[in-house]
Amino acid sequence: MERYLIALSFGPVQSLIGAARRTRDLWCGSWLLSEAARAAAKVLHETHANCLIFPHLENADTDLAPQDGPTDGANMSNVLRAEIRSGDAGTVRDLCDRAKNAASVRLRTLGDRARRKIQVREEVWNAQIDEVLESYVAWVAFRGDDYQKASRKLGAVLAARKTTRDFFQSPPLSTQGLPKSSLDGAMETVLPDRVKGHIRLQLGLSANEQLDALGVLKRLSGKVDQFTPFSRIAADAWIETLSEEQQRRLGEAYEPLVTLGRATRVSGNAGAYNALPFDAQMLYPPRLEAELSKTEGEDRQAAEELKNCLRQVRRDSAVGEPVPYAAILKADGDRMGELLSRARTVEHSRRISRALDSFASQVRQIVRDHRGHVIYSGGDDVLALLPLTQAVGCAKKLAERFESSLAPFASEMTAPNANRPTLSAGLGIGHVMQPLGALRDRAERAEKLAKGDGVKARNALAIVLGARAGSEHQLRIRWDDLQALEDLERTTMAFREKEISSRVAYDLRAIDLRLAWLREDDSCRAIGMRKAEIRRLLSRARRPAKGAVDKHIPDQVRALIERRVETDPLAGVADMLVIARWLAARTAADVGER
C-alpha cells in the first residue's frame, strides 16, 4: 500500500462569489462554494477515516454534515488536502472522481430545492446548473520520509492542473436571444418572460433585472433577513448616535414597510443590529424618494410616515443624513505557502490547519465587535462588511490575531522572523448604490495593493476609496509602520472632531499639480519651494467647526502633515487626508454629500 497526498480545488470564485448585486449574493455564493467542498470532504473522510489534512476537524462527522443554509460558523475552504493509503493510482482517481461528483450533486440538490420555489425556463436551467462548479484534482505518491518534498510537488501539480483548462461545448438552446443575467452578464436568464410581482420581491429584482441559474440559487438560499444589507452596515454609525427613544420611533415607522414587503428585516449577526433591525435603505433620502415615486395607497402612506419620522429625528438632534458609504474588507494570509512547505510531517500540516481553523472561528466575533458582519471566513481568507468608523480598527485586530495564531508554528519550523506568516488586508470603500460585485472587486484590488511587491511586500493594510463623484484614492501602510498607522488615526480623529477642513487635502493636491515640474528635483531650492508652499497653505487653513475659539488647525495636526510630506509624495499625503475624512464619517455631510 502506497501513501498518497491528494488535493482538490473548487471554483470559480468569480462567478460563485464575485458576481453580486446584493449582500445575499456574496453570502450565498460563499456558502455554496463551502457546501460543495464540504460534500467532497465528507466522501474523503468516510472512505478513509481521519485522512483530512486541510481542513483538520476535531468533530468531522458533525462538521461535514450538509447545512440547510448559511450559518454563523466558519466556512469550509475551497481547497482540500488529504493523505490516504491505496494500492494503486487508479483507486485514488476513483476516490477523487467520487468526491468531485459529490460536490456537483450537492449543488444540483440545492438547485432543485430553489427551482421548486419559482417557475423557470427548464431547458436553460438544465443547461446551466451542471456547469456552475469547476473542480480540479491532483495527487502524488510518497514515502514516509518524503512528506515535505511530496507536499511541494503536490502544490506544483495542482497549479499546473488549474492552468490546463477543460472546454466543453454547451448544448444549443431552442430559445435564442434571451436576456443575460444582471449579476455578471455571462449567462442567459432562466426567468420566464412574465415574472409576477411577489416573485420579483422574493428574488429582490427590479423591473428589468434578470437571473441565471446560479443567480436564482443565490437569491433563494437561506432567509433574506439573515443577510445584513450593505446599507445597514453603512448607516450603523449614524444609528448608534441616536437615542433609544429615536431608534424606537424609527423602528415603529419602518415596521409597516416590512409588513408590506417594501423593506426587509435584519436578524443575523447574533442580534448586533437590534437597535434598528431593518435594511436601512429607506433612511437614505434618494431611496425613500424613489419608493414614494413608485408606490400609492397603503404603501405610499407608510413611506410618508417614515419620511416624517426621519424629518423629526433630524430636527430634534441635528444628526443629518446617514453616511452612504461603507467598507468591504478582504484579507489573506501572507507566506502561508512557504510555511506549509516547511511542514516536515503530516502532523505538522494538521497543526497548522487547526491553527487556521481556530483563527477562522474567531473572525466573526472580532468583526461583530467592530459592528461589521462576516461574509466568508475560511482558513486564512476573510471577507466582511464594515462601517467606515470601525474598518481600520477591525483590520488591525484581525492582523494581530492571525499573526499570534500562526507564530508558534513559524518558530517551531525555524522560519526566519522576516518570513513569518502575516495578514494583508484590503478595504474597498464604496457607495451603497454601487453593485456589491463592483465593491468586492475594489476590495480585491485593495488586497493586492496591500500584498505589494519588492522588499516591503505583504504585511500591510491598503485602502481604496471610490467616492461616487470623483476619482479613486489609495493608501498603503505596513502593519509594522507604527508611525504611519498613528498618523492615520490622528488625522481621522481630527476630521471627526472638526479640527481640520477637507479643503486641506485638495489644496495639497493642487500644490502637487502646480509644482509637478519639481517632483524629480531634489535640490535645496526645489525642496524649499515645496516647504514654503505647504507652510503657507497650513498657516491659512481653518477649522470647519463653527464657533471654535481657535480658528487655526491644531499645531499637532499641522506638524503631522509637514512631517508626512517630508517622506511621502504630496499626492499620497492628500489621499491619506481624503481617506481619513471618510473613515471619520457618520453623516452624509461629513463627506460633503447631501
matplotlib code that plots the C-alpha trace (Angstrom):
import matplotlib.pyplot as plt

x = [0.0, 1.4, 0.8, -0.8, -1.3, -4.5, -5.6, -9.0, -9.8, -13.3, -14.4, -14.7, -14.7, -15.5, -19.0, -19.8, -18.9, -17.8, -21.0, -23.2, -25.5, -26.8, -25.2, -27.1, -25.4, -22.0, -23.1, -24.9, -22.1, -19.6, -21.9, -22.5, -18.8, -18.3, -21.1, -19.5, -16.2, -17.9, -19.6, -16.3, -14.5, -17.3, -16.6, -12.8, -13.4, -16.0, -13.7, -10.5, -11.3, -9.2, -7.5, -8.1, -5.2, -6.9, -9.3, -8.4, -11.6, -12.0, -15.6, -15.5, -18.7, -20.7, -18.8, -19.1, -22.8, -24.7, -26.0, -29.6, -28.4, -25.7, -24.8, -22.6, -19.8, -16.5, -16.7, -15.1, -12.1, -12.5, -9.1, -8.9, -5.9, -5.8, -3.4, -4.6, -3.2, -4.0, -2.8, -2.7, -3.2, -6.5, -8.1, -7.0, -8.5, -11.8, -11.9, -11.2, -13.9, -16.4, -15.5, -15.9, -19.2, -20.5, -19.7, -21.6, -24.5, -24.7, -25.1, -27.6, -29.6, -29.6, -30.6, -33.5, -34.7, -34.6, -36.2, -39.3, -40.0, -40.5, -41.2, -38.0, -37.1, -36.4, -34.2, -32.0, -31.8, -30.8, -28.1, -26.6, -26.9, -24.3, -21.8, -21.8, -18.9, -15.3, -13.3, -9.5, -7.7, -4.0, -2.2, 1.3, 2.7, 5.3, 7.3, 7.0, 10.2, 9.4, 6.3, 7.9, 9.1, 5.7, 3.8, 5.7, 5.3, 1.5, 1.2, 3.0, 0.9, -2.3, -1.2, -0.4, -3.7, -5.6, -3.8, -4.9, -8.5, -11.3, -13.6, -17.0, -19.5, -22.7, -25.9, -27.7, -30.9, -34.2, -34.9, -32.4, -31.7, -32.6, -31.5, -28.4, -28.2, -27.9, -25.3, -22.5, -24.0, -22.4, -25.3, -28.9, -31.8, -33.8, -36.7, -39.8, -41.0, -43.5, -42.5, -45.2, -44.6, -44.4, -41.8, -39.7, -39.9, -38.9, -35.9, -35.1, -35.3, -36.2, -38.4, -35.8, -33.3, -32.7, -31.1, -29.3, -29.5, -26.7, -28.3, -31.6, -29.8, -28.1, -31.3, -33.3, -30.7, -31.2, -33.5, -33.5, -33.4, -30.2, -28.1, -27.2, -27.5, -24.6, -26.9, -27.5, -23.7, -23.2, -25.9, -24.8, -22.5, -25.3, -27.9, -25.6, -25.6, -29.4, -31.1, -33.0, -36.3, -35.3, -34.3, -37.7, -39.6, -37.8, -38.3, -42.1, -42.2, -40.1, -42.1, -45.1, -42.7, -41.5, -45.1, -45.9, -42.9, -41.2, -38.3, -36.6, -35.8, -32.3, -32.0, -28.5, -25.1, -26.2, -28.6, -25.9, -28.3, -31.3, -31.3, -32.8, -33.2, -34.1, -32.2, -31.9, -32.3, -35.2, -33.0, -31.4, -33.5, -32.8, -34.0, -37.0, -38.0, -37.7, -40.0, -42.5, -42.5, -43.5, -46.0, -49.5, -52.2, -51.1, -47.5, -47.1, -48.7, -46.2, -43.3, -44.6, -44.9, -41.2, -40.2, -42.0, -40.3, -36.9, -37.5, -38.5, -35.4, -33.1, -34.8, -34.6, -30.9, -29.4, -27.9, -28.3, -28.5, -26.5, -23.3, -23.9, -20.6, -19.2, -16.2, -15.7, -12.7, -10.8, -7.9, -5.5, -2.6, 1.0, 3.6, 1.3, 2.7, 6.2, 5.1, 3.2, 6.3, 8.3, 5.9, 8.1, 5.3, 1.5, 1.1, 2.9, 0.4, -2.5, -1.4, -1.2, -4.7, -6.0, -4.5, -6.1, -9.4, -9.1, -8.4, -11.3, -13.7, -12.7, -13.1, -16.8, -16.7, -13.9, -15.8, -19.0, -17.2, -16.4, -20.1, -19.4, -20.7, -18.6, -19.5, -16.7, -14.2, -12.3, -8.6, -6.6, -9.3, -11.7, -14.4, -16.6, -18.7, -17.7, -18.9, -16.3, -15.6, -14.6, -12.9, -9.3, -9.5, -11.1, -8.4, -5.7, -7.2, -7.5, -3.9, -2.8, -4.9, -3.7, 0.0, -0.4, -2.2, 0.5, 3.6, 4.1, 4.3, 6.6, 9.0, 8.9, 9.6, 12.6, 11.2, 13.2, 11.5, 11.2, 9.3, 6.7, 3.1, 1.2, -2.1, -2.5, -5.9, -7.6, -10.5, -12.7, -14.8, -17.9, -21.4, -24.5, -25.9, -23.0, -23.4, -21.8, -19.8, -18.0, -17.3, -15.9, -13.6, -12.4, -11.7, -9.8, -7.7, -7.0, -5.9, -3.5, -2.2, -1.6, 0.3, 2.5, 5.9, 9.6, 11.4, 8.5, 5.8, 2.9, 2.1, 0.1, -3.2, -4.4, -7.5, -9.1, -11.8, -14.2, -16.1, -19.2, -18.4, -14.7, -11.6, -10.3, -7.9, -5.4, -3.4, -1.0, 0.5, 2.6, 1.4, 4.9, 4.9, 3.5, 4.1, 2.1, -0.8, -0.7, -0.8, -3.8, -5.6, -4.7, -5.9, -9.1, -9.7, -9.0, -11.8, -14.2, -13.5, -13.9, -10.3, -9.4, -11.2, -11.3, -10.0, -6.5, -6.3, -7.5, -5.2, -2.3, -3.2, -3.4, 0.1, 1.4, -0.1, 1.2, 4.7, 4.7, 7.8, 9.7, 8.7, 12.0, 14.1, 15.8, 17.8, 17.7, 15.9, 13.1, 12.7, 12.5, 9.8, 7.6, 8.1, 7.2, 4.0, 2.9, 3.6, 1.7, -1.3, -1.3, -0.9, -4.1, -6.0, -9.0, -11.2, -14.6, -16.3, -18.4, -17.8, -14.4, -12.3, -9.1, -9.8, -6.4, -5.9, -4.1, -0.3, -0.1, -2.1, 0.0, 3.2, 2.0, 1.2, 4.6, 6.3, 4.5, 5.3, 9.0, 8.9, 5.8, 4.7, 2.2, -0.5, 0.0, -0.5, -3.5, -5.0, -4.4, -6.3, -9.2, -9.4, -9.1, -12.1, -14.2, -13.1, -14.3, -17.7, -21.0, -23.3, -23.5, -22.4, -19.1, -18.1, -19.6, -22.8, -26.4]
y = [0.0, 3.3, 6.7, 9.5, 13.1, 14.4, 18.0, 19.1, 22.7, 24.1, 27.3, 29.5, 32.1, 35.0, 33.7, 31.9, 34.8, 37.8, 38.1, 40.0, 43.0, 42.4, 41.1, 37.9, 37.1, 37.3, 35.4, 32.6, 32.3, 31.8, 29.3, 27.3, 27.0, 25.9, 23.3, 21.9, 21.5, 20.0, 17.3, 16.4, 16.3, 14.1, 11.5, 11.5, 11.2, 8.4, 6.4, 7.0, 8.0, 10.9, 11.3, 15.1, 17.5, 20.7, 21.2, 19.1, 18.8, 17.7, 16.6, 15.6, 13.5, 16.5, 19.3, 17.6, 17.2, 19.2, 22.6, 23.8, 27.3, 29.9, 29.8, 31.9, 29.3, 29.2, 28.4, 25.3, 26.2, 25.6, 23.8, 20.4, 18.2, 14.6, 11.7, 8.2, 4.7, 2.9, 0.0, 1.9, 5.3, 4.0, 3.7, 7.2, 8.5, 6.8, 8.4, 11.8, 11.4, 10.4, 13.4, 15.7, 14.1, 14.6, 18.3, 18.6, 16.6, 18.8, 22.0, 20.2, 19.2, 22.8, 23.9, 21.6, 22.9, 26.5, 25.6, 24.3, 27.7, 29.6, 29.0, 28.8, 28.0, 24.3, 23.9, 26.9, 25.8, 22.3, 23.6, 25.8, 24.1, 21.4, 24.0, 26.0, 24.2, 23.8, 21.0, 20.4, 17.4, 16.4, 13.7, 12.4, 9.2, 9.5, 7.5, 8.3, 10.4, 12.4, 14.3, 17.8, 17.1, 15.5, 18.5, 20.9, 18.7, 18.4, 22.2, 22.5, 19.7, 21.3, 24.7, 23.1, 21.3, 24.6, 26.1, 23.1, 24.2, 21.8, 23.1, 21.6, 22.7, 24.0, 22.4, 24.7, 26.3, 26.2, 29.8, 32.3, 35.9, 35.6, 38.5, 37.9, 37.7, 41.1, 39.8, 39.5, 39.4, 36.0, 33.5, 33.7, 34.3, 31.3, 33.5, 33.4, 36.4, 37.4, 37.3, 38.0, 40.9, 38.9, 36.6, 39.7, 40.8, 37.4, 37.5, 41.1, 42.1, 45.5, 45.6, 44.9, 42.6, 39.0, 36.0, 32.9, 29.5, 30.4, 33.8, 32.2, 29.7, 32.6, 34.6, 31.6, 30.1, 31.0, 33.5, 37.1, 38.6, 36.8, 38.7, 42.2, 44.7, 47.0, 49.9, 48.8, 48.5, 52.0, 53.5, 51.8, 54.6, 57.1, 54.9, 54.5, 58.3, 58.3, 58.0, 54.8, 56.8, 57.9, 54.4, 53.1, 55.7, 55.0, 51.3, 51.8, 53.8, 51.3, 48.2, 48.8, 48.9, 45.4, 44.1, 45.5, 43.8, 47.1, 46.6, 43.7, 42.9, 42.1, 39.3, 37.8, 38.5, 37.4, 40.4, 43.0, 45.3, 45.0, 48.8, 49.2, 45.7, 46.7, 47.1, 50.9, 51.6, 54.0, 56.1, 57.5, 60.2, 59.2, 55.6, 56.9, 59.4, 56.6, 54.5, 57.3, 57.9, 54.3, 53.5, 54.5, 53.8, 52.0, 51.6, 55.3, 56.2, 54.0, 55.6, 59.1, 58.3, 57.1, 60.3, 62.5, 60.5, 61.0, 64.7, 64.9, 63.0, 65.2, 68.3, 67.1, 66.2, 67.8, 64.4, 64.9, 62.0, 58.7, 58.4, 56.4, 54.7, 51.5, 49.2, 45.7, 44.0, 41.3, 39.7, 36.9, 35.3, 36.1, 33.4, 30.6, 28.5, 29.0, 27.9, 24.9, 23.9, 23.8, 21.2, 18.1, 15.7, 15.3, 16.2, 19.5, 20.3, 19.3, 21.5, 24.5, 23.5, 23.6, 27.0, 28.4, 26.9, 28.5, 31.8, 31.5, 30.6, 33.8, 36.1, 36.5, 37.7, 40.2, 41.6, 41.7, 43.6, 46.2, 46.5, 44.5, 41.2, 38.4, 37.1, 34.5, 33.2, 30.0, 29.3, 32.5, 34.1, 36.8, 38.7, 41.1, 44.2, 47.0, 50.6, 53.3, 54.3, 50.7, 49.4, 50.1, 49.0, 45.7, 45.0, 45.7, 43.4, 40.6, 41.0, 40.8, 37.7, 36.0, 36.6, 35.4, 32.2, 31.2, 32.4, 29.2, 27.1, 29.6, 29.4, 25.6, 25.3, 27.7, 30.2, 33.4, 36.3, 38.3, 35.5, 34.6, 34.5, 37.8, 39.1, 41.6, 43.3, 45.5, 47.8, 48.8, 51.8, 52.5, 53.9, 52.0, 52.4, 50.5, 46.8, 44.6, 42.8, 46.1, 46.8, 43.4, 43.9, 47.2, 45.3, 42.7, 45.4, 46.8, 43.4, 43.1, 46.6, 45.5, 42.4, 44.7, 43.6, 44.1, 44.2, 45.6, 43.4, 42.0, 42.5, 45.7, 47.5, 49.1, 51.2, 52.1, 54.7, 55.2, 58.4, 58.5, 61.8, 61.7, 59.6, 56.8, 57.4, 54.8, 54.4, 51.6, 51.3, 48.3, 46.9, 47.4, 51.1, 52.2, 55.9, 55.8, 54.0, 56.5, 59.4, 57.9, 57.5, 61.1, 62.6, 60.6, 61.9, 65.4, 65.1, 63.6, 66.4, 69.1, 70.2, 70.2, 71.0, 68.7, 71.7, 71.0, 67.7, 69.2, 72.2, 69.8, 68.1, 71.5, 72.3, 68.9, 69.7, 73.2, 72.1, 69.0, 70.2, 69.9, 66.3, 64.9, 67.8, 67.1, 70.3, 72.6, 75.2, 72.7, 71.3, 74.9, 75.9, 72.9, 73.5, 77.2, 76.4, 73.8, 76.1, 78.9, 76.5, 75.3, 78.8, 79.8, 76.6, 77.0, 74.6, 73.8, 73.9, 77.0, 78.9, 77.4, 79.6, 78.9, 79.0, 77.5, 73.8, 72.3, 72.5, 68.7, 68.2, 70.8, 69.2, 65.8, 67.0, 68.7, 65.6, 63.3, 65.5, 65.2, 61.5, 60.9, 62.4, 65.3, 63.3, 60.4, 62.7, 64.3, 60.8, 59.9, 63.0, 62.3, 58.7, 59.8, 62.1, 59.2, 56.9, 59.5, 60.0, 59.3, 61.5, 62.4, 65.9, 64.6, 63.5, 66.5, 64.9, 65.8]
z = [0.0, -1.1, 0.6, -1.5, -0.9, -2.6, -3.3, -4.6, -5.5, -6.3, -8.1, -9.9, -7.2, -9.5, -10.6, -7.4, -5.1, -7.1, -9.3, -6.9, -6.7, -3.2, 0.0, -0.1, -3.4, -1.7, 1.3, -0.6, -3.2, -0.4, 1.3, -2.0, -2.6, 1.0, 0.7, -2.4, -0.6, 2.4, 0.4, -1.2, 2.1, 3.5, 0.8, 1.6, 5.4, 5.1, 2.7, 4.7, 8.3, 9.6, 6.3, 6.0, 6.5, 5.3, 7.0, 10.0, 12.0, 15.6, 15.0, 11.4, 11.4, 12.7, 10.9, 7.5, 7.6, 5.0, 6.1, 5.4, 4.8, 5.5, 9.2, 11.5, 11.7, 9.8, 6.1, 4.5, 2.4, -1.3, -1.3, 0.4, 1.2, 2.4, 3.0, 2.1, 1.6, -1.6, -3.7, -7.0, -8.6, -10.2, -6.8, -6.0, -9.2, -8.4, -5.0, -6.4, -9.0, -6.3, -4.2, -7.2, -8.1, -4.5, -4.8, -8.0, -6.7, -3.6, -5.8, -8.0, -4.9, -3.7, -7.2, -7.3, -3.9, -5.3, -8.6, -6.8, -5.3, -8.6, -12.3, -14.5, -18.1, -17.6, -20.7, -19.8, -16.2, -17.0, -19.4, -16.8, -13.4, -14.1, -15.3, -12.1, -10.4, -11.6, -9.9, -10.1, -8.6, -8.1, -6.2, -5.7, -4.2, -1.4, 1.2, 4.9, 5.0, 1.8, 3.0, 2.7, -0.8, -1.8, -0.4, -2.5, -5.6, -4.9, -4.9, -8.2, -9.8, -8.7, -10.1, -13.4, -13.5, -13.0, -16.0, -18.1, -18.7, -19.8, -22.5, -23.2, -25.9, -24.3, -25.7, -28.1, -26.7, -28.6, -27.5, -28.8, -27.9, -24.2, -21.9, -19.8, -16.1, -14.3, -11.9, -14.4, -17.9, -18.6, -18.9, -20.2, -17.9, -16.6, -15.7, -17.8, -19.9, -17.2, -13.6, -11.0, -8.6, -5.5, -7.2, -8.0, -4.4, -3.3, -5.6, -4.8, -8.5, -10.1, -13.1, -15.8, -13.9, -14.8, -13.2, -14.5, -12.6, -10.2, -9.6, -8.7, -6.4, -4.6, -4.1, -2.8, -0.4, 3.2, 4.8, 3.5, 7.0, 8.0, 5.4, 6.6, 3.7, 2.9, 3.6, 7.2, 7.7, 6.3, 8.5, 11.7, 13.0, 12.4, 14.1, 17.1, 17.6, 18.1, 21.5, 22.4, 22.0, 18.5, 17.5, 18.8, 16.9, 13.7, 14.2, 14.6, 11.4, 9.5, 10.5, 8.2, 5.2, 6.1, 6.5, 3.1, 1.5, 0.6, 3.1, 4.9, 8.4, 9.7, 12.2, 11.6, 13.2, 16.7, 17.0, 16.6, 14.8, 17.1, 17.8, 14.3, 12.8, 9.2, 5.9, 6.5, 2.8, 3.4, 5.8, 2.7, 1.0, -2.6, -1.9, 0.1, -2.6, -5.2, -3.1, -2.8, -6.6, -7.5, -4.8, -3.9, -1.4, 1.8, 0.6, -0.1, 3.3, 5.1, 3.2, 4.0, 7.7, 7.8, 5.9, 8.5, 11.4, 9.8, 9.5, 13.1, 14.3, 12.3, 13.6, 17.3, 17.3, 14.1, 13.1, 9.4, 7.0, 7.5, 5.5, 2.3, 2.3, 4.0, 3.5, 2.3, 3.9, 2.1, 3.9, 3.1, 4.9, 3.7, 3.1, 4.0, 1.1, 2.5, 6.0, 4.6, 2.6, 5.8, 7.3, 7.7, 8.6, 8.1, 11.8, 11.3, 8.5, 10.6, 13.5, 11.1, 9.8, 13.4, 14.0, 10.8, 11.8, 15.3, 13.7, 11.3, 14.1, 15.9, 12.9, 13.2, 16.8, 16.1, 13.1, 15.1, 17.9, 15.3, 14.2, 11.0, 9.5, 8.1, 4.7, 4.4, 6.9, 6.0, 6.7, 6.1, 3.9, 5.2, 3.5, 5.6, 5.6, 8.0, 8.8, 8.0, 11.6, 12.6, 9.4, 10.2, 13.8, 12.7, 10.1, 12.6, 15.2, 12.6, 11.6, 15.2, 15.9, 12.7, 13.5, 17.1, 16.0, 13.5, 15.4, 17.4, 14.3, 12.5, 15.4, 15.6, 11.9, 12.2, 9.8, 9.8, 11.5, 8.3, 6.6, 9.3, 8.4, 8.5, 7.2, 4.4, 4.4, 1.8, 2.4, -0.5, 0.3, -1.8, -2.0, -1.0, -4.5, -6.2, -7.1, -4.5, -7.2, -8.1, -4.4, -3.9, -6.9, -5.3, -2.0, -4.0, -5.7, -2.2, -1.0, -4.0, -3.2, 0.4, -0.8, -2.8, -4.2, -3.5, -0.2, 1.8, 0.3, 2.3, 6.0, 5.2, 5.1, 1.9, 1.4, -2.0, -1.7, -4.6, -4.0, -6.1, -7.6, -8.2, -8.7, -6.5, -3.7, -2.4, 0.7, 1.8, 5.3, 6.6, 9.9, 11.3, 10.3, 13.7, 13.0, 9.8, 11.5, 14.3, 11.8, 10.0, 13.3, 14.4, 11.1, 11.3, 14.8, 13.5, 10.9, 13.5, 15.9, 13.2, 13.7, 10.0, 6.8, 3.8, 1.8, 3.1, 1.2, -2.1, -1.7, -1.2, -4.4, -6.2, -4.9, -6.2, -9.7, -9.7, -8.7, -10.9, -12.7, -9.4, -8.5, -9.7, -8.4, -5.0, -4.9, -1.9, -4.0, -5.0, -1.5, -0.1, -2.6, -1.7, 2.0, 1.6, -0.3, 2.3, 5.2, 3.5, 3.0, 6.6, 8.1, 6.2, 7.0, 9.3, 11.3, 9.7, 13.1, 13.7, 16.9, 17.5, 19.9, 17.9, 14.2, 13.2, 12.8, 15.8, 15.9, 16.3, 13.1, 11.2, 12.4, 11.3, 7.8, 7.5, 8.6, 6.2, 3.2, 4.1, 3.2, 1.1, -2.2, -1.8, -3.7, -1.3, 1.7, 0.1, -0.4, 3.3, 4.3, 2.0, 3.2, 6.8, 6.3, 5.0, 7.9, 10.3, 8.7, 10.4, 8.3, 4.6, 5.3, 6.8, 3.2, 1.5, 0.3, 1.0]

ax = plt.figure().add_subplot(projection="3d")
ax.plot(x, y, z, "-o")
ax.set_aspect("equal")
plt.show()
